[in-house]
Amino acid sequence: MPTPTTREDCAALDAADPLAFARERFELPPAVIYLDGNSLGAMPRAVAPRMREAVEREWAHGLIRSWNDAGWYTAPQRAAAKIARLIGAAPDEVIVTDSISVNLFKLMAGAIGIQRRRDPARTVIVAERGNFPTDVYVDASLARLLGMELVCVEQAEVPAAIDRAGERLAVVQLTQVNYRSGRTYDLPAITAQTHALGGLVIWDLAHSAGALPVGLSDAGADFAVGCGYKYLNGGPGAPAFAFVARRWIAGLEQPLVGWHGHAAPFDFEHEFRPAPGIERLLCGTEPQLSLLALEAALDAFDGVGLQALRAKSVAMTEAFTALAERAVGGFGAGSGFGLASPRDAAQRGSQVSLTHPQGYAIVQALIARGVIGDFRAPDILRFGFAPLYLRFVDVFDAAQALHEVVAQRLWDRPEFLARKAVT
């Protein structure tokens, strides 16, 4: 697809967009270009009426009967089945529950347990320095608790670190798309390399589920966690999801056992017996309203092909990279801007990250003009492209706003330079 250079070019791409129908499924504020769906997705129109039904009828009038009558109890499995298609897994390998941090703790501990039973000499965890901090914090915590060795290296050094671990390799824990740069791992290749040495891999899909095809089953993946509120649009704090390949479910002993993960929760037995399936990853009662919101939000993907989703994502990020480079006068010392994302689309998720010493203030000035991106320390301007609801004219207009903010130094104001709590 040729890179558009004018707004008319972008309008023509929108007219031919096979996913244009999906935009109407979202409640989008007027005069706003939303480029932060990689942090909090826009609200699908189906969510508000579902919430009214859940609150005003099912909770207010159904009361506790709604666990059965309204199907609350099986919502984790229903939402999981919708996510399973998006990540290339079987419905009985996915469950919606808890947060990424909690699910990662469960799966890391479970995977380490599997490896210790197979070979106690496998004591090395390989992770990425520069991964989202929560992942590294969980990895480090479990390494301390369980007497493992955590090896954290830069993204480019991960394959070599896996090889160096050799027969001592227990677990590799990585995020498929880096939250700062948008650089991707070759998930099938890393999985195959790890398996060849007898290791297991836990993938974090926070910035890939709902934005690009993941293909967990095709890659032979072991475990994964993912976010419900980014590209899946489930709302702030939406529950996360966890994936366990069928071959590992029966032998997975996760540490946060609770009554919802019991084989027969309402028998109220004194001793814990894990559920035979993926439900063993459940712990306590789920935040039901958030879970129902996520379930409704996932309907926005109905009829959406993953290859078409990825093709639009690539085209949008290609267009924004070119238009932004033109808008700021090039990437380099002269403009102060750099490109943190890979130019090769095959190595890039659905975001474009720029660098600038005044990145925070520039992002704030853009937000004041209705172009919402976000900032990641120390100097990353981050723009996410959600193919379901963004248009190519939005890409053009965002680049034009960037040009105006930079050329006129509109960012150089006290209200934009003062840091807020959430960046």
C-alpha positions as a Markdown table, in Angstrom:
| # | Residue | x | y | z |
|---|---|---|---|---|
| 1 | Met | 0.0 | 0.0 | 0.0 |
| 2 | Pro | 1.5 | 3.4 | -1.0 |
| 3 | Thr | 2.2 | 5.8 | 1.9 |
| 4 | Pro | -0.3 | 8.7 | 1.8 |
| 5 | Thr | 1.1 | 12.2 | 1.6 |
| 6 | Thr | -2.1 | 14.3 | 1.6 |
| 7 | Arg | -5.3 | 14.3 | 3.5 |
| 8 | Glu | -7.1 | 13.4 | 0.3 |
| 9 | Asp | -4.9 | 10.3 | 0.0 |
| 10 | Cys | -5.9 | 9.3 | 3.5 |
| 11 | Ala | -9.6 | 9.9 | 2.8 |
| 12 | Ala | -9.3 | 7.6 | -0.2 |
| 13 | Leu | -7.8 | 4.9 | 2.1 |
| 14 | Asp | -10.7 | 5.3 | 4.5 |
| 15 | Ala | -13.2 | 4.9 | 1.6 |
| 16 | Ala | -11.6 | 1.6 | 0.7 |
| 17 | Asp | -11.1 | 0.4 | 4.3 |
| 18 | Pro | -12.6 | -3.1 | 4.8 |
| 19 | Leu | -12.8 | -2.5 | 8.6 |
| 20 | Ala | -14.5 | 0.9 | 8.3 |
| 21 | Phe | -17.8 | -0.6 | 9.7 |
| 22 | Ala | -16.2 | -1.3 | 13.1 |
| 23 | Arg | -15.8 | 2.4 | 13.9 |
| 24 | Glu | -19.5 | 2.8 | 14.4 |
| 25 | Arg | -19.3 | 0.2 | 17.2 |
| 26 | Phe | -17.5 | 2.7 | 19.4 |
| 27 | Glu | -18.5 | 5.8 | 21.4 |
| 28 | Leu | -15.9 | 8.3 | 20.3 |
| 29 | Pro | -15.9 | 11.9 | 21.6 |
| 30 | Pro | -16.1 | 14.6 | 18.8 |
| 31 | Ala | -13.0 | 16.6 | 17.9 |
| 32 | Val | -10.7 | 14.0 | 19.5 |
| 33 | Ile | -8.2 | 11.9 | 17.7 |
| 34 | Tyr | -7.5 | 9.0 | 20.1 |
| 35 | Leu | -4.0 | 7.5 | 19.8 |
| 36 | Asp | -3.9 | 5.9 | 23.2 |
| 37 | Gly | -5.8 | 2.7 | 22.7 |
| 38 | Asn | -2.6 | 0.9 | 23.6 |
| 39 | Ser | -3.0 | 2.2 | 27.1 |
| 40 | Leu | -6.8 | 2.4 | 27.5 |
| 41 | Gly | -9.1 | 1.4 | 24.6 |
| 42 | Ala | -12.1 | 3.4 | 23.5 |
| 43 | Met | -15.5 | 2.4 | 24.8 |
| 44 | Pro | -17.6 | 0.2 | 22.6 |
| 45 | Arg | -21.2 | 1.3 | 22.3 |
| 46 | Ala | -22.4 | -2.2 | 23.5 |
| 47 | Val | -20.9 | -1.6 | 27.0 |
| 48 | Ala | -23.2 | 1.1 | 28.4 |
| 49 | Pro | -26.5 | -0.8 | 27.7 |
| 50 | Arg | -24.9 | -4.0 | 29.1 |
| 51 | Met | -23.9 | -2.2 | 32.2 |
| 52 | Arg | -27.4 | -0.7 | 32.7 |
| 53 | Glu | -28.9 | -4.2 | 32.3 |
| 54 | Ala | -26.4 | -5.7 | 34.8 |
| 55 | Val | -26.9 | -2.9 | 37.4 |
| 56 | Glu | -30.6 | -2.0 | 37.0 |
| 57 | Arg | -32.1 | -5.4 | 36.3 |
| 58 | Glu | -29.7 | -8.2 | 37.1 |
| 59 | Trp | -28.2 | -6.8 | 40.3 |
| 60 | Ala | -31.1 | -4.5 | 41.5 |
| 61 | His | -33.9 | -7.0 | 40.9 |
| 62 | Gly | -32.2 | -10.3 | 40.2 |
| 63 | Leu | -30.0 | -10.0 | 43.2 |
| 64 | Ile | -28.0 | -13.1 | 44.0 |
| 65 | Arg | -30.2 | -15.2 | 41.7 |
| 66 | Ser | -28.4 | -13.5 | 38.8 |
| 67 | Trp | -25.3 | -15.7 | 39.4 |
| 68 | Asn | -27.4 | -18.4 | 37.8 |
| 69 | Asp | -30.3 | -16.7 | 36.0 |
| 70 | Ala | -28.2 | -14.0 | 34.3 |
| 71 | Gly | -25.2 | -16.3 | 33.7 |
| 72 | Trp | -22.7 | -14.3 | 35.9 |
| 73 | Tyr | -21.0 | -17.5 | 37.0 |
| 74 | Thr | -19.8 | -18.5 | 33.6 |
| 75 | Ala | -18.8 | -15.1 | 32.4 |
| 76 | Pro | -15.0 | -15.8 | 32.7 |
| 77 | Gln | -15.3 | -18.7 | 30.3 |
| 78 | Arg | -17.5 | -16.8 | 27.8 |
| 79 | Ala | -15.2 | -13.8 | 27.7 |
| 80 | Ala | -12.2 | -16.1 | 27.4 |
| 81 | Ala | -13.8 | -17.8 | 24.3 |
| 82 | Lys | -14.0 | -14.5 | 22.5 |
| 83 | Ile | -10.4 | -13.7 | 23.4 |
| 84 | Ala | -9.2 | -17.2 | 22.3 |
| 85 | Arg | -10.0 | -16.5 | 18.7 |
| 86 | Leu | -7.9 | -13.3 | 18.8 |
| 87 | Ile | -4.8 | -14.9 | 20.2 |
| 88 | Gly | -5.0 | -18.2 | 18.2 |
| 89 | Ala | -5.9 | -20.5 | 21.1 |
| 90 | Ala | -8.7 | -23.0 | 21.9 |
| 91 | Pro | -11.5 | -21.7 | 24.2 |
| 92 | Asp | -10.7 | -24.2 | 26.9 |
| 93 | Glu | -7.1 | -22.9 | 27.1 |
| 94 | Val | -8.0 | -19.4 | 28.1 |
| 95 | Ile | -9.6 | -17.9 | 31.2 |
| 96 | Val | -10.5 | -14.3 | 32.1 |
| 97 | Thr | -9.4 | -13.5 | 35.7 |
| 98 | Asp | -7.5 | -11.1 | 37.9 |
| 99 | Ser | -4.8 | -8.8 | 36.5 |
| 100 | Ile | -1.7 | -9.4 | 34.4 |
| 101 | Ser | 0.5 | -9.1 | 37.5 |
| 102 | Val | -1.5 | -11.7 | 39.4 |
| 103 | Asn | -1.8 | -14.1 | 36.4 |
| 104 | Leu | 1.9 | -13.8 | 35.6 |
| 105 | Phe | 2.8 | -14.7 | 39.2 |
| 106 | Lys | 0.5 | -17.8 | 39.0 |
| 107 | Leu | 2.0 | -18.9 | 35.7 |
| 108 | Met | 5.6 | -18.2 | 36.5 |
| 109 | Ala | 5.3 | -20.2 | 39.7 |
| 110 | Gly | 3.4 | -23.0 | 38.0 |
| 111 | Ala | 6.0 | -23.2 | 35.1 |
| 112 | Ile | 8.9 | -23.2 | 37.6 |
| 113 | Gly | 7.2 | -26.0 | 39.5 |
| 114 | Ile | 6.8 | -28.0 | 36.3 |
| 115 | Gln | 10.5 | -27.6 | 35.5 |
| 116 | Arg | 11.7 | -28.4 | 39.0 |
| 117 | Arg | 9.7 | -31.7 | 39.0 |
| 118 | Arg | 11.3 | -32.5 | 35.6 |
| 119 | Asp | 14.9 | -31.4 | 36.4 |
| 120 | Pro | 15.9 | -29.5 | 39.6 |
| 121 | Ala | 19.0 | -28.2 | 37.9 |
| 122 | Arg | 16.9 | -25.9 | 35.7 |
| 123 | Thr | 17.2 | -22.7 | 37.8 |
| 124 | Val | 17.6 | -19.9 | 35.2 |
| 125 | Ile | 14.8 | -17.4 | 34.3 |
| 126 | Val | 15.6 | -15.3 | 31.2 |
| 127 | Ala | 13.8 | -11.9 | 31.0 |
| 128 | Glu | 14.2 | -8.6 | 29.2 |
| 129 | Arg | 15.7 | -5.5 | 30.7 |
| 130 | Gly | 13.4 | -2.8 | 29.5 |
| 131 | Asn | 10.3 | -4.9 | 29.7 |
| 132 | Phe | 7.3 | -3.4 | 31.4 |
| 133 | Pro | 8.4 | -3.0 | 35.1 |
| 134 | Thr | 5.6 | -5.1 | 36.6 |
| 135 | Asp | 6.8 | -8.2 | 34.6 |
| 136 | Val | 10.3 | -7.8 | 35.8 |
| 137 | Tyr | 9.2 | -7.2 | 39.4 |
| 138 | Val | 7.2 | -10.4 | 39.4 |
| 139 | Asp | 10.1 | -12.3 | 37.8 |
| 140 | Ala | 12.5 | -11.0 | 40.4 |
| 141 | Ser | 10.2 | -11.7 | 43.3 |
| 142 | Leu | 9.7 | -15.3 | 42.3 |
| 143 | Ala | 13.4 | -15.7 | 41.7 |
| 144 | Arg | 14.0 | -14.6 | 45.3 |
| 145 | Leu | 11.2 | -16.7 | 46.7 |
| 146 | Leu | 12.1 | -19.9 | 44.9 |
| 147 | Gly | 15.9 | -19.7 | 44.7 |
| 148 | Met | 16.1 | -19.1 | 41.0 |
| 149 | Glu | 18.6 | -17.1 | 39.0 |
| 150 | Leu | 17.1 | -14.2 | 37.0 |
| 151 | Val | 19.0 | -13.1 | 33.9 |
| 152 | Cys | 17.8 | -9.8 | 32.5 |
| 153 | Val | 19.3 | -8.7 | 29.2 |
| 154 | Glu | 18.5 | -6.1 | 26.5 |
| 155 | Gln | 16.0 | -7.2 | 23.9 |
| 156 | Ala | 18.6 | -7.9 | 21.2 |
| 157 | Glu | 20.5 | -10.1 | 23.6 |
| 158 | Val | 17.7 | -12.4 | 24.6 |
| 159 | Pro | 18.3 | -15.2 | 22.1 |
| 160 | Ala | 22.0 | -15.4 | 23.1 |
| 161 | Ala | 21.0 | -15.4 | 26.8 |
| 162 | Ile | 18.7 | -18.3 | 26.2 |
| 163 | Asp | 21.5 | -20.2 | 24.5 |
| 164 | Arg | 23.9 | -19.4 | 27.3 |
| 165 | Ala | 21.5 | -20.8 | 29.9 |
| 166 | Gly | 21.5 | -24.1 | 28.1 |
| 167 | Glu | 20.4 | -27.1 | 30.2 |
| 168 | Arg | 19.9 | -24.8 | 33.2 |
| 169 | Leu | 17.1 | -22.9 | 31.4 |
| 170 | Ala | 13.8 | -23.1 | 33.2 |
| 171 | Val | 11.6 | -20.3 | 32.0 |
| 172 | Val | 11.8 | -17.4 | 29.5 |
| 173 | Gln | 9.4 | -14.6 | 30.2 |
| 174 | Leu | 8.9 | -11.9 | 27.6 |
| 175 | Thr | 6.4 | -9.4 | 26.3 |
| 176 | Gln | 5.7 | -9.8 | 22.6 |
| 177 | Val | 5.5 | -6.1 | 21.9 |
| 178 | Asn | 7.7 | -3.8 | 23.9 |
| 179 | Tyr | 5.6 | -1.1 | 25.7 |
| 180 | Arg | 8.0 | 1.7 | 25.0 |
| 181 | Ser | 9.3 | 1.1 | 21.5 |
| 182 | Gly | 6.7 | -1.2 | 20.0 |
| 183 | Arg | 9.5 | -3.6 | 18.9 |
| 184 | Thr | 8.2 | -7.1 | 18.6 |
| 185 | Tyr | 9.7 | -10.5 | 19.3 |
| 186 | Asp | 9.5 | -13.3 | 16.8 |
| 187 | Leu | 7.2 | -15.3 | 19.0 |
| 188 | Pro | 7.4 | -18.6 | 17.1 |
| 189 | Ala | 11.2 | -18.4 | 16.8 |
| 190 | Ile | 11.8 | -17.6 | 20.5 |
| 191 | Thr | 9.3 | -20.3 | 21.5 |
| 192 | Ala | 11.1 | -22.9 | 19.3 |
| 193 | Gln | 14.5 | -21.9 | 20.5 |
| 194 | Thr | 13.4 | -22.2 | 24.2 |
| 195 | His | 11.8 | -25.6 | 23.6 |
| 196 | Ala | 14.9 | -26.9 | 21.9 |
| 197 | Leu | 16.7 | -26.4 | 25.2 |
| 198 | Gly | 13.9 | -27.8 | 27.3 |
| 199 | Gly | 12.7 | -24.5 | 28.6 |
| 200 | Leu | 9.1 | -23.1 | 28.9 |
| 201 | Val | 8.0 | -19.6 | 27.7 |
| 202 | Ile | 5.5 | -17.2 | 29.2 |
| 203 | Trp | 4.4 | -14.5 | 26.9 |
| 204 | Asp | 2.8 | -11.2 | 27.9 |
| 205 | Leu | 0.4 | -10.2 | 25.2 |
| 206 | Ala | -0.6 | -6.8 | 26.7 |
| 207 | His | 0.3 | -4.9 | 23.5 |
| 208 | Ser | -0.6 | -7.5 | 20.9 |
| 209 | Ala | -4.0 | -9.1 | 21.8 |
| 210 | Gly | -6.5 | -7.3 | 19.7 |
| 211 | Ala | -4.0 | -5.5 | 17.5 |
| 212 | Leu | -2.2 | -8.3 | 15.6 |
| 213 | Pro | -2.5 | -12.0 | 15.0 |
| 214 | Val | -0.7 | -13.9 | 17.8 |
| 215 | Gly | -1.0 | -17.5 | 16.9 |
| 216 | Leu | -0.3 | -19.2 | 20.2 |
| 217 | Ser | -1.3 | -22.7 | 19.2 |
| 218 | Asp | 0.4 | -22.5 | 15.8 |
| 219 | Ala | 3.6 | -21.5 | 17.6 |
| 220 | Gly | 3.4 | -24.2 | 20.2 |
| 221 | Ala | 3.3 | -21.6 | 23.0 |
| 222 | Asp | 3.2 | -22.8 | 26.6 |
| 223 | Phe | 1.7 | -20.0 | 28.6 |
| 224 | Ala | 0.6 | -16.4 | 28.1 |
| 225 | Val | -1.1 | -13.5 | 30.0 |
| 226 | Gly | -2.8 | -10.5 | 28.5 |
| 227 | Cys | -4.6 | -7.2 | 29.2 |
| 228 | Gly | -8.4 | -6.6 | 28.9 |
| 229 | Tyr | -8.3 | -2.8 | 28.8 |
| 230 | Lys | -5.9 | -1.9 | 26.0 |
| 231 | Tyr | -6.7 | -3.1 | 22.5 |
| 232 | Leu | -9.5 | -5.3 | 23.8 |
| 233 | Asn | -11.3 | -2.1 | 25.0 |
| 234 | Gly | -12.7 | -3.6 | 28.2 |
| 235 | Gly | -12.6 | -0.5 | 30.3 |
| 236 | Pro | -10.3 | 0.9 | 33.0 |
| 237 | Gly | -9.0 | -1.9 | 35.2 |
| 238 | Ala | -10.8 | -4.6 | 33.1 |
| 239 | Pro | -9.8 | -8.2 | 34.1 |
| 240 | Ala | -6.9 | -9.8 | 32.4 |
| 241 | Phe | -6.7 | -13.2 | 30.8 |
| 242 | Ala | -4.4 | -16.2 | 31.0 |
| 243 | Phe | -3.6 | -18.9 | 28.5 |
| 244 | Val | -2.3 | -22.4 | 29.3 |
| 245 | Ala | -1.6 | -24.9 | 26.5 |
| 246 | Arg | -3.8 | -28.0 | 27.0 |
| 247 | Arg | -0.7 | -30.2 | 27.5 |
| 248 | Trp | 0.3 | -28.3 | 30.7 |
| 249 | Ile | -3.1 | -27.8 | 32.4 |
| 250 | Ala | -3.4 | -31.0 | 34.3 |
| 251 | Gly | 0.1 | -30.6 | 35.8 |
| 252 | Leu | 0.0 | -26.9 | 36.6 |
| 253 | Glu | 0.1 | -26.1 | 40.3 |
| 254 | Gln | -0.5 | -22.5 | 40.7 |
| 255 | Pro | 0.1 | -20.9 | 44.1 |
| 256 | Leu | -2.9 | -18.6 | 44.5 |
| 257 | Val | -5.5 | -21.3 | 45.0 |
| 258 | Gly | -9.0 | -20.2 | 45.9 |
| 259 | Trp | -12.5 | -21.6 | 46.0 |
| 260 | His | -13.4 | -20.7 | 42.4 |
| 261 | Gly | -10.4 | -22.8 | 41.2 |
| 262 | His | -11.7 | -25.8 | 43.1 |
| 263 | Ala | -13.0 | -28.8 | 41.3 |
| 264 | Ala | -16.4 | -28.4 | 43.1 |
| 265 | Pro | -16.6 | -24.9 | 44.6 |
| 266 | Phe | -20.0 | -25.2 | 46.1 |
| 267 | Asp | -19.2 | -28.5 | 47.9 |
| 268 | Phe | -17.1 | -26.3 | 50.2 |
| 269 | Glu | -14.6 | -29.0 | 50.9 |
| 270 | His | -11.8 | -28.4 | 53.5 |
| 271 | Glu | -9.1 | -29.7 | 51.2 |
| 272 | Phe | -8.3 | -28.0 | 47.9 |
| 273 | Arg | -8.8 | -30.1 | 44.7 |
| 274 | Pro | -7.9 | -28.2 | 41.6 |
| 275 | Ala | -10.5 | -28.0 | 38.8 |
| 276 | Pro | -9.5 | -30.3 | 36.0 |
| 277 | Gly | -9.4 | -27.6 | 33.3 |
| 278 | Ile | -8.3 | -24.0 | 32.9 |
| 279 | Glu | -10.7 | -23.0 | 35.7 |
| 280 | Arg | -7.9 | -24.0 | 38.2 |
| 281 | Leu | -6.4 | -20.6 | 37.5 |
| 282 | Leu | -9.4 | -18.9 | 39.1 |
| 283 | Cys | -9.0 | -17.8 | 42.7 |
| 284 | Gly | -11.7 | -15.6 | 44.3 |
| 285 | Thr | -14.9 | -14.0 | 43.0 |
| 286 | Glu | -14.3 | -12.0 | 39.9 |
| 287 | Pro | -15.1 | -8.2 | 39.7 |
| 288 | Gln | -18.4 | -9.1 | 38.0 |
| 289 | Leu | -19.4 | -5.7 | 36.5 |
| 290 | Ser | -15.9 | -5.2 | 35.0 |
| 291 | Leu | -16.0 | -8.7 | 33.6 |
| 292 | Leu | -19.4 | -8.2 | 32.0 |
| 293 | Ala | -18.2 | -4.9 | 30.5 |
| 294 | Leu | -15.2 | -6.7 | 28.9 |
| 295 | Glu | -17.5 | -9.5 | 27.6 |
| 296 | Ala | -19.7 | -6.9 | 25.9 |
| 297 | Ala | -16.7 | -4.9 | 24.6 |
| 298 | Leu | -15.3 | -8.0 | 22.8 |
| 299 | Asp | -18.3 | -8.1 | 20.5 |
| 300 | Ala | -16.6 | -5.2 | 18.7 |
| 301 | Phe | -14.4 | -7.8 | 17.0 |
| 302 | Asp | -17.3 | -9.7 | 15.5 |
| 303 | Gly | -16.7 | -10.2 | 11.8 |
| 304 | Val | -13.2 | -8.7 | 12.0 |
| 305 | Gly | -10.4 | -10.8 | 10.3 |
| 306 | Leu | -7.1 | -10.7 | 12.1 |
| 307 | Gln | -5.1 | -10.4 | 8.9 |
| 308 | Ala | -7.2 | -7.4 | 7.8 |
| 309 | Leu | -6.7 | -5.9 | 11.3 |
| 310 | Arg | -2.9 | -6.3 | 11.0 |
| 311 | Ala | -2.8 | -4.9 | 7.5 |
| 312 | Lys | -4.6 | -1.8 | 8.6 |
| 313 | Ser | -2.3 | -1.4 | 11.6 |
| 314 | Val | 0.8 | -1.7 | 9.5 |
| 315 | Ala | -0.6 | 0.8 | 7.0 |
| 316 | Met | -1.4 | 3.3 | 9.7 |
| 317 | Thr | 1.9 | 3.1 | 11.5 |
| 318 | Glu | 3.8 | 3.3 | 8.2 |
| 319 | Ala | 1.8 | 6.4 | 7.3 |
| 320 | Phe | 2.2 | 8.1 | 10.7 |
| 321 | Thr | 6.0 | 7.4 | 10.7 |
| 322 | Ala | 6.4 | 9.1 | 7.3 |
| 323 | Leu | 4.0 | 12.0 | 8.1 |
| 324 | Ala | 5.5 | 12.6 | 11.5 |
| 325 | Glu | 9.0 | 12.6 | 10.1 |
| 326 | Arg | 8.0 | 15.2 | 7.6 |
| 327 | Ala | 6.1 | 17.2 | 10.3 |
| 328 | Val | 9.1 | 17.6 | 12.6 |
| 329 | Gly | 11.7 | 18.2 | 9.9 |
| 330 | Gly | 13.2 | 14.7 | 10.0 |
| 331 | Phe | 14.5 | 12.4 | 12.8 |
| 332 | Gly | 17.9 | 13.5 | 14.0 |
| 333 | Ala | 20.0 | 16.0 | 15.9 |
| 334 | Gly | 18.6 | 18.9 | 13.9 |
| 335 | Ser | 15.0 | 18.4 | 15.0 |
| 336 | Gly | 15.6 | 16.9 | 18.4 |
| 337 | Phe | 13.3 | 14.0 | 17.4 |
| 338 | Gly | 14.2 | 10.4 | 17.1 |
| 339 | Leu | 12.3 | 7.3 | 16.0 |
| 340 | Ala | 12.2 | 4.7 | 18.8 |
| 341 | Ser | 10.1 | 2.2 | 16.9 |
| 342 | Pro | 11.5 | -0.1 | 14.2 |
| 343 | Arg | 11.0 | 1.1 | 10.6 |
| 344 | Asp | 10.5 | -2.5 | 9.5 |
| 345 | Ala | 6.8 | -3.2 | 10.0 |
| 346 | Ala | 7.4 | -6.9 | 10.6 |
| 347 | Gln | 9.3 | -5.9 | 13.8 |
| 348 | Arg | 6.7 | -3.3 | 15.0 |
| 349 | Gly | 3.5 | -3.6 | 16.9 |
| 350 | Ser | 0.5 | -1.2 | 16.5 |
| 351 | Gln | 2.3 | 1.8 | 17.8 |
| 352 | Val | 4.8 | 4.5 | 16.8 |
| 353 | Ser | 7.2 | 5.8 | 19.4 |
| 354 | Leu | 9.2 | 9.0 | 19.0 |
| 355 | Thr | 11.8 | 10.5 | 21.3 |
| 356 | His | 12.4 | 14.1 | 22.2 |
| 357 | Pro | 13.9 | 15.8 | 25.3 |
| 358 | Gln | 10.6 | 17.7 | 25.8 |
| 359 | Gly | 8.5 | 14.7 | 25.0 |
| 360 | Tyr | 6.2 | 15.1 | 28.0 |
| 361 | Ala | 5.3 | 18.7 | 27.2 |
| 362 | Ile | 4.8 | 18.0 | 23.5 |
| 363 | Val | 2.3 | 15.2 | 24.4 |
| 364 | Gln | 0.5 | 17.5 | 26.8 |
| 365 | Ala | 0.2 | 20.2 | 24.1 |
| 366 | Leu | -1.1 | 17.7 | 21.6 |
| 367 | Ile | -3.7 | 16.5 | 24.1 |
| 368 | Ala | -4.9 | 20.1 | 24.6 |
| 369 | Arg | -5.5 | 20.2 | 20.8 |
| 370 | Gly | -7.5 | 17.0 | 20.9 |
| 371 | Val | -4.8 | 14.5 | 19.8 |
| 372 | Ile | -4.4 | 12.1 | 22.7 |
| 373 | Gly | -1.2 | 10.0 | 22.9 |
| 374 | Asp | 0.9 | 9.4 | 26.0 |
| 375 | Phe | 4.4 | 9.7 | 27.4 |
| 376 | Arg | 6.8 | 7.1 | 28.8 |
| 377 | Ala | 9.9 | 8.1 | 30.7 |
| 378 | Pro | 12.5 | 9.2 | 30.0 |
| 379 | Asp | 11.7 | 10.7 | 26.6 |
| 380 | Ile | 9.1 | 8.6 | 24.7 |
| 381 | Leu | 6.1 | 10.1 | 22.9 |
| 382 | Arg | 3.9 | 7.1 | 22.3 |
| 383 | Phe | 1.1 | 6.9 | 19.7 |
| 384 | Gly | -1.1 | 3.8 | 19.5 |
| 385 | Phe | -3.1 | 2.9 | 16.5 |
| 386 | Ala | -6.3 | 0.8 | 17.2 |
| 387 | Pro | -7.4 | -0.4 | 13.7 |
| 388 | Leu | -11.0 | -0.9 | 14.8 |
| 389 | Tyr | -11.9 | 2.7 | 15.3 |
| 390 | Leu | -9.1 | 4.9 | 13.8 |
| 391 | Arg | -9.2 | 6.4 | 10.3 |
| 392 | Phe | -6.4 | 7.4 | 8.0 |
| 393 | Val | -7.5 | 11.0 | 8.1 |
| 394 | Asp | -7.0 | 10.8 | 11.9 |
| 395 | Val | -3.4 | 9.8 | 11.2 |
| 396 | Phe | -2.9 | 12.7 | 8.9 |
| 397 | Asp | -4.5 | 15.2 | 11.2 |
| 398 | Ala | -2.5 | 14.0 | 14.2 |
| 399 | Ala | 0.8 | 14.5 | 12.2 |
| 400 | Gln | -0.4 | 18.0 | 11.2 |
| 401 | Ala | -1.1 | 18.8 | 14.9 |
| 402 | Leu | 2.4 | 17.6 | 15.8 |
| 403 | His | 3.9 | 19.9 | 13.2 |
| 404 | Glu | 2.0 | 22.9 | 14.6 |
| 405 | Val | 2.9 | 22.2 | 18.2 |
| 406 | Val | 6.6 | 21.8 | 17.3 |
| 407 | Ala | 6.9 | 24.6 | 14.7 |
| 408 | Gln | 5.1 | 27.1 | 16.9 |
| 409 | Arg | 6.7 | 25.8 | 20.2 |
| 410 | Leu | 3.2 | 25.5 | 21.6 |
| 411 | Trp | 4.5 | 23.0 | 24.1 |
| 412 | Asp | 6.7 | 25.6 | 25.9 |
| 413 | Arg | 4.1 | 26.6 | 28.5 |
| 414 | Pro | 4.0 | 26.1 | 32.2 |
| 415 | Glu | 0.8 | 24.0 | 32.1 |
| 416 | Phe | 2.4 | 21.6 | 29.7 |
| 417 | Leu | 5.7 | 21.4 | 31.4 |
| 418 | Ala | 4.3 | 20.5 | 34.8 |
| 419 | Arg | 4.2 | 16.8 | 35.3 |
| 420 | Lys | 0.8 | 15.1 | 36.2 |
| 421 | Ala | 0.5 | 11.9 | 38.3 |
| 422 | Val | -0.4 | 9.8 | 35.2 |
| 423 | Thr | 1.7 | 10.4 | 32.1 |
